[in-house]
Amino acid sequence: MSQSWWRNFIIAVLSNRFVKLLGSLVALFLAFGLMMDWMIMPVYTKHGEAVEVPNVVSMRYEDAKSTLEAKGFAIIKSDERVDEKYPVGYVVEQNPRPHSGVKSGRRIYVVVSQGGRQIEMPQLVDRSQRDAELMLARYNLKLGRVDSVFTDRPLGVVAHQSVPVNAKIGMGTVVNITVSLGLDASDATVPSVAGLTYDNAVQLIRQAGLVVGQITFKEVEQLLPETVISQSLEANTIVKRGTKIDLELSTLPNIPN
């Protein structure tokens, strides 16, 4: 065959639409291969790589939680125990161990200190604030928040403590207290007047900031006349100033002529 025939054949083949399409597919395949090699494969191969576990022993639990969560881990408080070395609320042990390699998202189990030797919580209620502070220091406990409220207890005494009396706690435990401001200026305590003469009862009622209400009488032979038999409000009840108290007084039976 002549050279001109082969030349015409090659030109015809190259001008074929099928060949052009095939060339486009080959080019696209090569581009996809390069993208896999440069971008996708590095990300894929790093997935599941081990991440170093931070050391959170000797940290406060709240700080340990923040540290682990920042690295993509979940913290689980698995136990609490008495520990002489670490204060209350500090991490004393972790699993997996510090600096070990684990997958991101792994749960990290920690043991939290309850403080040193266990003691029984002393009673602070009805002590002065100063006595309560000295008591806490004597037991190696820490004074936390101090609140103040109006109560029926005297001014300046502890009305409430955050840790119940006789509860088993570790040394260094924080205890909050509430100190009494005494009675609200608008409140009054009902006095006990049963058994008193009417005049004495009226005096006590008025001194308490209350008012004598309705008076009724009942024949009682064993009592002197105008002795208080009963009162409408129970003694030691807290009421608003100006509240009325009804009294029942004794009177001698009528003696027929």
C-alpha positions as CSV (number, residue, x, y, z in Angstrom):
1,M,0.0,0.0,0.0
2,S,1.1,3.5,-0.6
3,Q,2.2,5.9,2.2
4,S,-0.7,8.2,1.3
5,W,-3.2,5.5,2.1
6,W,-1.9,5.0,5.6
7,R,-1.8,8.7,6.2
8,N,-5.4,9.1,5.2
9,F,-6.3,6.1,7.5
10,I,-4.7,7.6,10.6
11,I,-6.4,11.0,10.0
12,A,-9.8,9.3,9.7
13,V,-9.2,7.5,13.0
14,L,-8.1,10.5,14.9
15,S,-11.1,12.5,13.7
16,N,-13.5,9.8,15.0
17,R,-15.9,11.0,17.8
18,F,-15.5,7.8,19.8
19,V,-11.7,8.3,20.1
20,K,-12.3,11.9,21.3
21,L,-14.7,10.6,24.0
22,L,-12.3,7.9,25.1
23,G,-9.5,10.5,25.4
24,S,-11.7,12.7,27.6
25,L,-12.5,9.7,29.9
26,V,-8.8,8.9,30.3
27,A,-8.0,12.5,31.2
28,L,-10.8,12.6,33.8
29,F,-9.6,9.3,35.3
30,L,-6.1,10.7,35.7
31,A,-7.4,13.9,37.3
32,F,-9.4,11.8,39.8
33,G,-6.4,9.7,40.6
34,L,-4.3,12.8,41.4
35,M,-7.1,14.2,43.7
36,M,-7.2,10.9,45.6
37,D,-3.5,10.9,46.0
38,W,-3.1,14.5,47.1
39,M,-6.3,15.2,49.1
40,I,-8.6,12.3,50.1
41,M,-6.0,9.6,50.9
42,P,-4.1,11.7,53.5
43,V,-7.4,12.4,55.4
44,Y,-8.5,8.8,55.2
45,T,-5.2,7.4,56.4
46,K,-5.3,9.7,59.5
47,H,-8.8,8.6,60.5
48,G,-8.5,6.3,63.5
49,E,-5.0,7.3,64.4
50,A,-4.1,7.1,68.1
51,V,-4.4,10.3,70.1
52,E,-2.3,10.8,73.3
53,V,-4.4,10.9,76.5
54,P,-3.6,14.0,78.6
55,N,-2.5,13.6,82.2
56,V,-5.4,14.8,84.4
57,V,-4.3,13.3,87.7
58,S,-4.0,16.0,90.5
59,M,-6.4,18.3,88.6
60,R,-9.7,19.4,89.9
61,Y,-12.5,17.3,88.4
62,E,-13.9,20.4,86.5
63,D,-10.5,21.2,85.1
64,A,-9.9,17.6,84.1
65,K,-13.3,17.5,82.3
66,S,-12.4,20.6,80.3
67,T,-9.0,19.3,79.4
68,L,-10.2,15.9,78.2
69,E,-13.2,17.3,76.3
70,A,-10.9,19.8,74.5
71,K,-9.0,16.8,73.2
72,G,-12.1,15.0,72.0
73,F,-12.5,12.6,74.9
74,A,-15.5,11.9,77.3
75,I,-14.9,11.9,81.0
76,I,-16.6,9.4,83.3
77,K,-16.4,9.6,87.1
78,S,-16.2,5.9,88.0
79,D,-15.6,6.2,91.7
80,E,-14.8,8.4,94.7
81,R,-12.4,7.4,97.5
82,V,-10.7,8.7,100.6
83,D,-7.2,9.9,99.7
84,E,-4.7,11.6,102.1
85,K,-2.7,13.1,99.2
86,Y,-5.3,14.9,97.2
87,P,-8.0,17.4,98.4
88,V,-11.7,16.8,97.9
89,G,-12.7,16.9,94.3
90,Y,-9.3,16.2,92.7
91,V,-8.6,13.4,90.3
92,V,-6.4,10.7,91.9
93,E,-6.5,8.1,89.1
94,Q,-7.4,7.8,85.4
95,N,-7.9,4.9,82.9
96,P,-6.5,4.7,80.2
97,R,-3.2,5.9,81.8
98,P,-1.7,9.3,81.0
99,H,0.2,9.6,77.6
100,S,-1.2,6.3,76.3
101,G,-2.5,6.3,72.7
102,V,-6.2,5.7,72.1
103,K,-8.8,6.7,69.5
104,S,-10.4,10.1,69.8
105,G,-13.8,10.0,71.5
106,R,-12.7,7.3,73.9
107,R,-14.2,7.4,77.4
108,I,-11.6,8.3,80.1
109,Y,-12.6,6.9,83.6
110,V,-11.4,8.9,86.6
111,V,-11.4,8.3,90.4
112,V,-12.0,11.5,92.4
113,S,-10.7,12.2,95.9
114,Q,-13.1,12.5,98.9
115,G,-10.2,14.1,100.9
116,G,-8.3,12.5,103.7
117,R,-9.6,10.8,106.8
118,Q,-13.4,10.7,107.0
119,I,-15.0,12.7,109.9
120,E,-18.5,13.4,111.1
121,M,-20.0,16.7,110.3
122,P,-20.4,18.8,113.5
123,Q,-23.5,20.8,114.3
124,L,-23.2,24.4,113.5
125,V,-26.9,25.4,113.7
126,D,-27.6,27.6,116.8
127,R,-24.0,28.5,117.2
128,S,-22.8,32.0,116.6
129,Q,-21.1,32.6,113.2
130,R,-17.8,33.0,114.9
131,D,-18.1,29.8,116.8
132,A,-19.2,28.0,113.6
133,E,-16.1,29.3,111.8
134,L,-13.8,28.1,114.6
135,M,-15.5,24.7,114.6
136,L,-14.9,24.3,110.9
137,A,-11.3,25.2,111.3
138,R,-10.9,22.7,114.2
139,Y,-12.3,19.9,112.0
140,N,-10.2,20.9,108.9
141,L,-13.2,21.9,107.0
142,K,-13.6,24.9,104.7
143,L,-16.1,27.7,105.1
144,G,-17.9,28.3,101.8
145,R,-20.7,30.8,101.1
146,V,-22.3,32.7,104.0
147,D,-25.9,33.7,103.4
148,S,-28.2,35.7,105.7
149,V,-32.0,35.4,106.1
150,F,-34.7,36.5,108.5
151,T,-35.6,33.6,110.9
152,D,-37.1,33.0,114.3
153,R,-33.6,32.3,115.6
154,P,-31.6,35.1,117.4
155,L,-29.6,37.5,115.3
156,G,-26.1,36.3,114.3
157,V,-26.6,32.5,114.9
158,V,-26.4,29.8,112.2
159,A,-29.8,28.9,111.0
160,H,-28.8,26.3,108.3
161,Q,-25.7,24.3,107.2
162,S,-25.2,22.8,103.8
163,V,-23.9,19.5,105.1
164,P,-26.1,17.5,107.5
165,V,-25.0,16.8,111.0
166,N,-23.1,13.5,111.5
167,A,-22.6,13.1,107.7
168,K,-19.4,11.3,106.8
169,I,-17.2,13.7,104.9
170,G,-13.6,14.2,104.0
171,M,-11.3,16.7,105.5
172,G,-11.3,19.9,103.4
173,T,-14.9,19.6,102.5
174,V,-16.5,23.0,101.8
175,V,-19.5,23.9,104.0
176,N,-21.9,26.7,103.4
177,I,-23.9,28.3,106.2
178,T,-26.9,30.6,106.6
179,V,-26.8,33.1,109.4
180,S,-30.0,34.5,111.0
181,L,-30.9,38.1,110.8
182,G,-33.4,37.6,113.5
183,L,-37.1,38.3,113.0
184,D,-38.3,40.4,110.1
185,A,-39.3,43.9,111.4
186,S,-42.8,43.1,110.3
187,D,-42.9,39.8,112.1
188,A,-43.7,38.9,115.7
189,T,-43.6,35.8,117.9
190,V,-46.8,34.7,119.7
191,P,-46.2,34.6,123.4
192,S,-47.5,31.8,125.7
193,V,-50.1,33.4,128.0
194,A,-52.2,30.4,129.1
195,G,-52.4,30.3,132.9
196,L,-51.6,34.0,133.3
197,T,-53.9,36.6,134.7
198,Y,-55.7,38.7,132.1
199,D,-53.6,41.8,132.9
200,N,-50.3,40.0,132.6
201,A,-51.4,38.3,129.3
202,V,-52.4,41.7,127.8
203,Q,-49.0,43.1,128.8
204,L,-47.1,40.2,127.1
205,I,-49.2,40.4,124.0
206,R,-48.7,44.1,123.5
207,Q,-44.9,43.8,124.2
208,A,-44.8,41.3,121.3
209,G,-46.4,43.8,119.0
210,L,-49.7,42.0,118.9
211,V,-53.3,43.0,119.8
212,V,-55.8,41.4,122.1
213,G,-58.8,40.3,120.2
214,Q,-62.1,38.8,121.3
215,I,-62.6,37.8,125.0
216,T,-64.8,35.0,126.0
217,F,-65.5,33.5,129.4
218,K,-65.9,29.9,130.7
219,E,-66.9,28.8,134.2
220,V,-64.0,27.0,135.8
221,E,-64.3,26.5,139.6
222,Q,-60.6,25.6,140.0
223,L,-59.2,28.8,138.5
224,L,-59.2,32.3,139.8
225,P,-61.4,34.7,137.8
226,E,-59.9,36.2,134.6
227,T,-57.2,33.5,134.3
228,V,-56.3,32.7,130.7
229,I,-57.6,29.3,129.8
230,S,-56.6,29.2,126.1
231,Q,-55.4,31.5,123.3
232,S,-56.4,31.4,119.6
233,L,-52.8,31.4,118.3
234,E,-50.3,28.7,119.3
235,A,-47.3,30.0,121.3
236,N,-44.1,30.6,119.4
237,T,-45.9,31.0,116.0
238,I,-44.5,33.7,113.7
239,V,-47.2,36.1,112.6
240,K,-47.3,39.7,111.4
241,R,-47.2,42.5,113.9
242,G,-50.6,43.8,114.8
243,T,-52.2,40.3,114.6
244,K,-55.1,39.8,117.0
245,I,-55.1,37.0,119.6
246,D,-58.4,35.9,121.1
247,L,-58.4,34.8,124.7
248,E,-60.7,32.6,126.8
249,L,-60.8,33.6,130.4
250,S,-62.1,31.8,133.5
251,T,-65.0,33.0,135.6
252,L,-66.5,31.5,138.8
253,P,-69.8,29.6,138.4
254,N,-73.0,31.5,139.3
255,I,-74.1,30.5,142.8
256,P,-77.9,30.4,143.0
257,N,-79.5,32.4,145.8
